[in-house]
Amino acid sequence: MKKLAMILSLAVVFSGLACDAVYPQEMNKAEKRRLFQEGAQLWPVYCAQCHNARPGSEFAPYQWDQIIMHMRALPNMPAENARAILEYLKGGRE
């Protein structure tokens, strides 16, 4: 049981590190705006095939980070497209 707890805690730590590496936190306003607009165009391409439109406020920003990390693997989404969709879903809130 202790091994399982350690493995799960390491997975959480490493997933957070991977998320920060793939989706940098520091962006200027122009970059955020560009990514938001690009994400709005990419959302129908990658997401609308399986999901209905959802407001970005449905989940907290940290939850969108986790959702995108999971969903990115399913359609083989490039990292830059995932960043744009993530910014779109977050609604430029952060």
N, C-alpha and C positions, 0 to 999 in steps of 0.2 A: 504494500500500500504506500509505503514511503517512497519507493521508486516511482510509482505512478504520479504522486504529488510533485516530485522533483521534475519529472519529465514534462508535466503540464506547466509548471512554473517556468521552466526553461523555454518552452514553446511560446508562452506569452511574452517573455522578454525578447526573444528573437523575432517574433512577429512584429513587435513594436519597433525594433531596430530596422527591420526590412521595410516597414511602412515609411519610416523617416527617410530611408535611403531612396526609395522609389518616389515618394511624394514629399519633396522638401517643403518645410514650413514657411520659409522666408521668400516672399514674392512681392514685387512692387505692384501698385494698383493697375498699371497698364498691363502687366503680365497676367494678373488675376482676371482682368476684363477680357483679354484675348482668350484665355483658357475657358472662361465662362461661355463666351460666344461659340467657341469651337465645340465645347461639350454639349451645348444646346443642339448643334448640328449632328453630333455623333451619337447622342442618346437614342434617337430612333434607329440608327444603324445597328447598334449593339444590344440595346436593352429592350426596345419596344417589340422585338420579335417574340419575347416571352412574357413581358411585364406590362401592366397598365401604367399609365402616367401616375406618378406619385409626387406629392409636394416634397420639396427638400426638407421641410420642417418635420416630416414624419419621423425622422431619426436624428439623433444628435450628431454633430460633426465626427466625433470619434467612432460612432457606429457606421457612418458612411465609409470611413477608412477601412474598417474590417470587411464590410460588404463588398467594396470594390476589390480588395485583395482576394477575396474568394471568387467573385464573379469574373475577374480578369482572366482567370485560367480557363474558364469554360469556352469562350469564343476565341481564345488565343489573341486577346486584345493587346496591342503594343502599349508599352508603358506610357508614352506621351498621350495616347488617346485615353488611357485610364485616368491620367492626371486631369485631362480636360473634362471628362465626364464627372470626376469627383468634384471639381470646382463648380461645375454646373449644379450638381445635386446639393452641394453645400450652400449654393446660392450666393457665393462670395461673402459668406458670413464671417469667416475667421479672419 
